[in-house]
Amino acid sequence: MARPTTIKDETIIAAAREVFLEKGIQATTAEVAERAGVSEGTIFNRFKTKYELFQAAMEQLEEPVWVRTLTENIGKRDVRETLETAALQAIEFFRKIVPLMMMSWSNQKDGLPAPLTQPNPPPLRALRALTGYFEAEMRGGRLRRHDPEICARSFAGSVQSYVFFEILMTAHQVLPLPAETFVRGLVNLFWTGAEPVGKGA
């Protein structure tokens, strides 16, 4: 495979982000190099360690697909169907990102991991977008009026907690509640308190 004579750091970082999100903490710099189309030595000329490369990749995470699913369906699809779809997508996202963030925390000597110290970090962007979704659906009369940030935190927090306990239970060889069962129950519970007054289910 022909290798480019010059390559931007952004190209390596983009490849690293893809590989880390696909393969988790087991991903190697050799796999990143192959994805980027460069030698492994080129990576270490730009980034001293795998952890430094990982930090650079995590600093530039794009908006998760589950957040886009919500924001793109404001006022469109059935609210419960949208929430179920987004929750299942969020579970897949957190299954990848939680182990990566755990690795980031475990390798942090002091303070917060770099992705969380930048202005408007990814978790805050996601929370704001999710809050905006609930607020818009409330304004449109498709959800009962509540504090939209509390709804956003409850929804995202429940899904993230599911994944965290899934990781813990897997370590103890205990099968977790199936994702589909959890999501249906979560959305039904959420809908009990969020269904618009005077409207049928």
Secondary structure, DSSP 8 states (H G I E B T S, - for coil): ----S---HHHHHHHHHHHHHHHGGG--HHHHHHHHTS-HHHHHHH-SSHHHHHHHHHHT----HHHHHHHHTTTSS-HHHHHHHHHHHHHHHHHHHHHHHHHHHHT-SSS--HHHHSSS-HHHHHHHHHHHHHHHHHHTTSS----HHHHHHHHHHHHHHHHHHHHHHHHTT-----HHHHHHHHHHHHHHHHS-TT---
